[in-house]
């Protein structure tokens, strides 16, 4: 799982290999997407309670991913300093 | 041939492990149930406090099992590179020590890879949840460890491989330079390896019938940590390897 999946979830496969970090960040999950996610879970047959829990997981996942993505900048800084 | 099972003698399975002896034993047992056995299984004990090799009876498995040890942990990318360099197979399959493989796993990855052209560098399989808790259901429902097809003209192609369930050709792997050891924790290491291969012109495909069961970690703390690592590795991949 990587930022690429977040692109793909937006159905923009053409951008998979052509993006930079800024584009990737702006393509990550937004608050306005949450109701759509919940509706999609329900349409896919996920129960009422589990759909709500899945949305909660999506929020945690997105916060964590974004924080990690921002922190990942240090990898290249370490590489440059070597 | 081992018993009445065919052995795919030109395949190696590479597994790295760190402090998960019981899970590793379950994985090794599941290899015994494969309908086609690997030529060899290479286990890299990546600096586990309790050494792995003395706790395995190597002769009880119906395949050749070799265990090597890194005294100091190198991380999954570095450990897998060691595993590949220790292996001999032309086809190298990867899975994780917290997985269980289904019986057709290796044969289906192998057949798919062999049926492709020379630029098919790797094949990724299906990852199901081993457990039935809500976190496992989420990971499976969202296909977290299954990259989605990304190329409308080639609907079976996937953008990258996941080391929980994939196989690569040795030629493609070596030509691309293997795993990037700058990523010292799980998350992004497999994607970076795939991007190296993609930059060398290789592509990847999905094999739905190569199935593994994965023990996903439970709890919010683990959910956060897992995706933090994925995000961190993902950033490295973007900055270092993209655009292709």
Interface residues (C-beta under 8 A of the other chain):
Chain A: X1 X2 X3 X4 X5 X8 X9 X13 X16 X17 X18 X19 X20 X21 X24 X41 X44 X46 X50 X53 X54 X57 X60 X61 X62 X63 X64 X65 X66 X67 X68 X69 X70 X71 X72 X73 X75 X76 X78 X79
Chain B: X134 X135 X137 X138 X141 X142 X144 X145 X147 X148 X149 X150 X151 X152 X159 X160 X162 X182 X183 X187 X188 X191 X198 X220 X223 X224 X225 X226 X227 X228 X229 X230 X231 X232 X233 X234 X235 X236 X237 X238 X239 X240 X242 X243 X244
